[in-house]
Amino acid sequence: MANYRLSNSADEDFENIFIYGVRRFGLRQAEQYAEGLEARFEQIAELPSLYPAADHIKPGYRLSVYISHTTYYRADEHEV
């Protein structure tokens, strides 16, 4: 498995997405959504070039949309 690391801001966003999901949709659905996002992060780490470039946002970045959220990321030879 390839490595990925969330920035502090992204980690905080992930936590807030989960909290919002629990309040709005319930624990079970929030957990399923969080698991799906984590699976997407793992997929990005394994195949970083799978998703389109987002050079219009910042050169060298790519983006992946998962249901209602967009992940912007960059990859180097060691991690995403």
MIMI-392864 format. One record per residue: residue in three letters; y, z, x of N, C-alpha, C, O in turn. Coordinates in steps of 0.05 Angstrom, whole numbers, plus 5000, padded with zeros to 4 digits. Atoms other than C-alpha are relative to their C-alpha. Layout:
<pts>
+------+------+------+------+-------+-------+-------+------+------+------+------+------+------+
| resn | n.c2 | n.c3 | n.c1 | ca.c2 | ca.c3 | ca.c1 | c.c2 | c.c3 | c.c1 | o.c2 | o.c3 | o.c1 |
+------+------+------+------+-------+-------+-------+------+------+------+------+------+------+
|  ALA |    Y |    Z |    X |     Y |     Z |     X |    Y |    Z |    X |    Y |    Z |    X |
...
+------+------+------+------+-------+-------+-------+------+------+------+------+------+------+
</pts>
This chain:
<pts>
+------+------+------+------+-------+-------+-------+------+------+------+------+------+------+
| resn | n.c2 | n.c3 | n.c1 | ca.c2 | ca.c3 | ca.c1 | c.c2 | c.c3 | c.c1 | o.c2 | o.c3 | o.c1 |
+------+------+------+------+-------+-------+-------+------+------+------+------+------+------+
|  MET | 4977 | 5000 | 5017 |  5000 |  5000 |  5000 | 5025 | 5000 | 5018 | 5026 | 5015 | 5037 |
|  ALA | 4974 | 5002 | 4986 |  5070 |  4982 |  5025 | 5017 | 5025 | 4993 | 5012 | 5038 | 4972 |
|  ASN | 4982 | 4978 | 5004 |  5124 |  5034 |  5030 | 5025 | 4992 | 4985 | 5036 | 4971 | 4989 |
|  TYR | 4973 | 5004 | 5011 |  5185 |  5040 |  4986 | 5014 | 5027 | 5000 | 5001 | 5049 | 5000 |
|  ARG | 4984 | 4975 | 5000 |  5241 |  5091 |  4986 | 5023 | 4995 | 4981 | 5037 | 4975 | 4983 |
|  LEU | 4977 | 5001 | 5018 |  5291 |  5104 |  4931 | 5024 | 5013 | 5014 | 5022 | 5034 | 5027 |
|  SER | 4975 | 4987 | 4990 |  5363 |  5118 |  4951 | 5004 | 5025 | 4983 | 4992 | 5029 | 4962 |
|  ASN | 4994 | 4976 | 5016 |  5391 |  5184 |  4928 | 5010 | 4993 | 4973 | 5003 | 5006 | 4953 |
|  SER | 4988 | 5009 | 5025 |  5430 |  5148 |  4874 | 4978 | 4990 | 4981 | 4977 | 4996 | 4957 |
|  ALA | 5022 | 5011 | 5016 |  5368 |  5110 |  4850 | 4981 | 5022 | 4991 | 4971 | 5021 | 4968 |
|  ASP | 5018 | 4978 | 5008 |  5326 |  5174 |  4850 | 5013 | 5016 | 4977 | 4999 | 5024 | 4958 |
|  GLU | 4986 | 4986 | 5022 |  5379 |  5208 |  4807 | 5000 | 4983 | 4975 | 4996 | 4994 | 4953 |
|  ASP | 5001 | 5017 | 5023 |  5381 |  5148 |  4761 | 4972 | 5001 | 4987 | 4970 | 5003 | 4962 |
|  PHE | 5027 | 4999 | 5010 |  5305 |  5150 |  4754 | 4996 | 5026 | 4984 | 4984 | 5026 | 4963 |
|  GLU | 5003 | 4974 | 5014 |  5308 |  5224 |  4735 | 5015 | 4999 | 4974 | 5005 | 5009 | 4954 |
|  ASN | 4984 | 5001 | 5025 |  5363 |  5211 |  4684 | 4988 | 4981 | 4979 | 4989 | 4987 | 4956 |
|  ILE | 5014 | 5017 | 5018 |  5324 |  5153 |  4654 | 4977 | 5015 | 4987 | 4973 | 5012 | 4962 |
|  PHE | 5022 | 4985 | 5011 |  5265 |  5199 |  4645 | 5010 | 5021 | 4980 | 4999 | 5023 | 4958 |
|  ILE | 4989 | 4979 | 5018 |  5307 |  5255 |  4614 | 5010 | 4987 | 4974 | 5004 | 4997 | 4952 |
|  TYR | 4991 | 5015 | 5023 |  5340 |  5205 |  4567 | 4976 | 4991 | 4983 | 4977 | 4994 | 4958 |
|  GLY | 5024 | 5009 | 5015 |  5272 |  5177 |  4548 | 4986 | 5022 | 4985 | 4978 | 5018 | 4962 |
|  VAL | 5012 | 4977 | 5014 |  5245 |  5246 |  4531 | 5016 | 5007 | 4975 | 5005 | 5011 | 4954 |
|  ARG | 4982 | 4992 | 5023 |  5305 |  5262 |  4487 | 4999 | 4979 | 4978 | 4999 | 4985 | 4954 |
|  ARG | 4998 | 5022 | 5019 |  5306 |  5194 |  4453 | 4973 | 4992 | 4988 | 4972 | 4985 | 4964 |
|  PHE | 5025 | 5011 | 5008 |  5233 |  5174 |  4449 | 4976 | 5019 | 5001 | 4954 | 5013 | 4991 |
|  GLY | 5022 | 4981 | 4997 |  5190 |  5235 |  4465 | 4988 | 4999 | 5028 | 4990 | 4980 | 5042 |
|  LEU | 5012 | 4997 | 4973 |  5152 |  5259 |  4526 | 4980 | 4978 | 5006 | 4981 | 4967 | 5028 |
|  ARG | 5021 | 5019 | 4994 |  5093 |  5212 |  4520 | 5011 | 4972 | 5007 | 5003 | 4960 | 5026 |
|  GLN | 4989 | 5026 | 4995 |  5134 |  5149 |  4515 | 5017 | 5000 | 5026 | 5017 | 4980 | 5041 |
|  ALA | 4984 | 4998 | 4975 |  5181 |  5172 |  4571 | 4982 | 5000 | 5024 | 4989 | 4987 | 5044 |
|  GLU | 5019 | 5000 | 4978 |  5121 |  5185 |  4616 | 4989 | 4972 | 5004 | 4986 | 4963 | 5027 |
|  GLN | 5011 | 5027 | 4998 |  5093 |  5116 |  4601 | 5021 | 4981 | 5013 | 5014 | 4965 | 5030 |
|  TYR | 4979 | 5017 | 4989 |  5160 |  5083 |  4617 | 5004 | 5006 | 5030 | 5006 | 4988 | 5046 |
|  ALA | 4997 | 4992 | 4972 |  5167 |  5123 |  4682 | 4977 | 4989 | 5016 | 4981 | 4980 | 5039 |
|  GLU | 5023 | 5011 | 4986 |  5097 |  5103 |  4702 | 5002 | 4970 | 5004 | 4994 | 4960 | 5025 |
|  GLY | 4996 | 5029 | 4998 |  5113 |  5031 |  4688 | 5021 | 4993 | 5021 | 5017 | 4974 | 5037 |
|  LEU | 4980 | 5004 | 4979 |  5176 |  5035 |  4731 | 4988 | 5005 | 5028 | 4993 | 4989 | 5046 |
|  GLU | 5012 | 4994 | 4974 |  5137 |  5067 |  4787 | 4980 | 4978 | 5009 | 4979 | 4971 | 5032 |
|  ALA | 5018 | 5023 | 4994 |  5084 |  5012 |  4782 | 5016 | 4976 | 5010 | 5008 | 4961 | 5027 |
|  ARG | 4983 | 5022 | 4991 |  5140 |  4961 |  4788 | 5011 | 5004 | 5028 | 5011 | 4986 | 5044 |
|  PHE | 4991 | 4994 | 4973 |  5167 |  4996 |  4850 | 4978 | 4994 | 5020 | 4983 | 4983 | 5041 |
|  GLU | 5023 | 5005 | 4982 |  5098 |  4992 |  4881 | 4995 | 4970 | 5002 | 4989 | 4960 | 5024 |
|  GLN | 5003 | 5029 | 5000 |  5093 |  4918 |  4862 | 5021 | 4988 | 5018 | 5016 | 4970 | 5034 |
|  ILE | 4978 | 5010 | 4983 |  5161 |  4905 |  4894 | 4994 | 5005 | 5029 | 4998 | 4988 | 5046 |
|  ALA | 5006 | 4993 | 4972 |  5138 |  4941 |  4957 | 4978 | 4981 | 5011 | 4979 | 4974 | 5035 |
|  GLU | 5022 | 5018 | 4992 |  5074 |  4898 |  4960 | 5009 | 4971 | 5003 | 5000 | 4957 | 5021 |
|  LEU | 4992 | 5028 | 5001 |  5108 |  4832 |  4944 | 5031 | 4998 | 4996 | 5040 | 4989 | 4975 |
|  PRO | 4971 | 4999 | 5003 |  5183 |  4839 |  4957 | 5013 | 4973 | 4994 | 5035 | 4973 | 4982 |
|  SER | 4987 | 5026 | 5006 |  5197 |  4764 |  4953 | 4992 | 4989 | 4973 | 5000 | 4967 | 4966 |
|  LEU | 5009 | 5009 | 5026 |  5165 |  4759 |  4884 | 5024 | 4996 | 4981 | 5024 | 4978 | 4964 |
|  TYR | 4977 | 5000 | 5018 |  5232 |  4771 |  4849 | 5024 | 4986 | 5012 | 5026 | 4983 | 5036 |
|  PRO | 4978 | 5017 | 4990 |  5296 |  4730 |  4854 | 5021 | 5015 | 5017 | 5025 | 5039 | 5015 |
|  ALA | 4978 | 4990 | 4984 |  5351 |  4739 |  4904 | 5024 | 5008 | 4982 | 5028 | 4996 | 4961 |
|  ALA | 4975 | 4991 | 5014 |  5414 |  4776 |  4881 | 5023 | 4999 | 5019 | 5039 | 5018 | 5021 |
|  ASP | 4979 | 5002 | 4980 |  5460 |  4751 |  4935 | 5028 | 5001 | 4987 | 5048 | 5008 | 5001 |
|  HIS | 4974 | 4999 | 5014 |  5516 |  4747 |  4883 | 5008 | 5030 | 4996 | 5032 | 5035 | 4993 |
|  ILE | 4994 | 4971 | 5001 |  5512 |  4824 |  4880 | 5006 | 5010 | 5028 | 5026 | 5022 | 5033 |
|  LYS | 4997 | 4993 | 4972 |  5502 |  4836 |  4954 | 4980 | 4984 | 5017 | 4956 | 4983 | 5010 |
|  PRO | 5018 | 5017 | 4984 |  5473 |  4790 |  5008 | 4976 | 5015 | 5010 | 4978 | 5038 | 5019 |
|  GLY | 5025 | 4988 | 4991 |  5401 |  4805 |  5024 | 4985 | 5016 | 4979 | 4963 | 5025 | 4983 |
|  TYR | 5012 | 4984 | 5021 |  5386 |  4840 |  4958 | 4985 | 4982 | 4981 | 4991 | 4958 | 4978 |
|  ARG | 5015 | 5014 | 5021 |  5337 |  4820 |  4904 | 5001 | 5018 | 4975 | 5010 | 5041 | 4976 |
|  LEU | 5000 | 4984 | 5024 |  5329 |  4843 |  4832 | 4975 | 4996 | 4984 | 4962 | 4975 | 4985 |
|  SER | 5023 | 5001 | 5018 |  5273 |  4859 |  4784 | 5007 | 5014 | 4975 | 5017 | 5037 | 4975 |
|  VAL | 4994 | 4988 | 5026 |  5281 |  4872 |  4710 | 4974 | 5011 | 4989 | 4954 | 4998 | 4988 |
|  TYR | 5022 | 4988 | 5014 |  5234 |  4921 |  4677 | 5009 | 5011 | 4974 | 5024 | 5031 | 4973 |
|  ILE | 4992 | 4994 | 5027 |  5244 |  4925 |  4602 | 5030 | 5003 | 4998 | 5044 | 4983 | 4995 |
|  SER | 4971 | 4996 | 5004 |  5314 |  4956 |  4597 | 5015 | 5006 | 5026 | 5039 | 5011 | 5025 |
|  HIS | 4987 | 4993 | 4975 |  5329 |  4969 |  4670 | 4996 | 4980 | 5022 | 4975 | 4967 | 5024 |
|  THR | 5001 | 5018 | 4977 |  5344 |  4927 |  4731 | 5000 | 5015 | 5026 | 5017 | 5033 | 5030 |
|  THR | 5002 | 4988 | 4973 |  5324 |  4948 |  4801 | 5011 | 4980 | 5020 | 5001 | 4957 | 5021 |
|  TYR | 4990 | 5016 | 4978 |  5364 |  4920 |  4859 | 4989 | 5012 | 5025 | 4989 | 5037 | 5029 |
|  TYR | 5013 | 4990 | 4976 |  5330 |  4925 |  4926 | 5003 | 4981 | 5023 | 5010 | 4958 | 5020 |
|  ARG | 5002 | 5017 | 4976 |  5326 |  4900 |  4997 | 4976 | 5009 | 5016 | 4968 | 5032 | 5014 |
|  ALA | 5025 | 4995 | 4985 |  5266 |  4896 |  5042 | 5005 | 4994 | 5029 | 5019 | 4976 | 5037 |
|  ASP | 5002 | 5006 | 4971 |  5256 |  4900 |  5117 | 4971 | 4999 | 5007 | 4954 | 5001 | 4990 |
|  GLU | 5028 | 5002 | 4992 |  5193 |  4896 |  5158 | 4984 | 5025 | 4996 | 4959 | 5025 | 4998 |
|  HIS | 5014 | 4975 | 5003 |  5176 |  4969 |  5145 | 4999 | 5011 | 4972 | 4980 | 5024 | 4964 |
|  GLU | 4999 | 4988 | 5027 |  5197 |  4987 |  5075 | 5019 | 4985 | 4982 | 5035 | 4969 | 4991 |
|  VAL | 4981 | 5011 | 5020 |  5233 |  4967 |  5011 | 5017 | 5023 | 4991 | 5034 | 5020 | 4974 |
+------+------+------+------+-------+-------+-------+------+------+------+------+------+------+
</pts>
